[in-house]
Amino acid sequence: MTPLILILPALCSPGCERAAPPVPQPEVCTVVAAARPLPRDVRETSGLARSGLADGVFWTHNDKGNSPDLFAVDANGTLLSRTRVTGATNVDWEDIETARCDAGTCIYIGDIGDNDVVRTLITIYEVQEPVAGAESTAPARAHELRYPDGPHNAEALFVLGRDFYIVTKNEGPAILYRHRMGGADVLERVREIDTGATGRDALVTGATVTPDGNWVAIRTYTRILFYPANELVNGTDATPLTFDLRELRETQGEGIAFGADGTVWLSSEAEDDGAPLLSRLRCELTP
């Protein structure tokens, strides 16, 4: 008689999840140039966004405890202007995006930081993008939102179509939430996101969308995850392309933006009296 051979699955303790084996990937990004220092005015740069009005111009901002100002910088890291956001306060600004809006191009500022996890309301400010050099913006519109399951700390915001998305900053899986423009003020939980790391390396610090809306980039302190946008926001299986950021030696990398030519720009806060940094990558993302 032919012996019966049973192949048993590997044991998994209760509550664990099976991870698919890693899939070999080609190098997604390359570092284009050494990091450039940013002005010390933005030494707590927490978000970065490409201007929708001028090529080679980027917007950034400081976080908790600073004034409600936007800073325009060029591709060399030179400060072009400091612009006050009219009608806004900076509780804890953590990310920024530009996107099309009824006014043409708008800037969306995520006042979503909550280190103590106590905020019952968070705010996303929507303001028509000013020209670099403006002293102040038009009055900002405040979208006051709440999570369906209690407060969360978050540092990542992206805009896709007319919807806002927030990614939480957790040592475990991050959580993706959505707000549909004109909808209820309670965020919709979309899915969990496994960053493929643990501890500090798992913390999501920024997000952005390609100009064509096909890809979402989510960054941590040590890597970028590139997701097909439709798969990510529709809750279907989504396997990201990844890039290791450790060779950049960022002190506290938080900002990320796509350039008009497909480059990826990163900003890092300064610590120990150092200068904040602006870095540039070339990334190959195919539809």
Buried (B, 14 or more C-beta within 10 A) or exposed (E): EEEEEEEEEEEEEEEEEEEEEEEEEEEBBEBEEEBBEBBEBBBBBBBBBBBBEBEEBBBBBBBBEBEBBBBBBBBEBEBBBBBBBEBBEBBBBBBBBBBEBEEEEBBBBBBBBBEEEEBEEBBBBBBBBBEBEBEEBBEBBBBEBBBEEEBBBBBBBBBBEBBBBBBBBBEEBBBBBBBEEEEEEEBBBBBBBEBBBEEEBBBBBBBBBBBEEEBBBBBBBBBBBBBBBBBBBEEEEBEBBBBEBEEBEBBBBBBBBBBEEBBBBBBBBBEEEEBBBBBBBBBEBEE
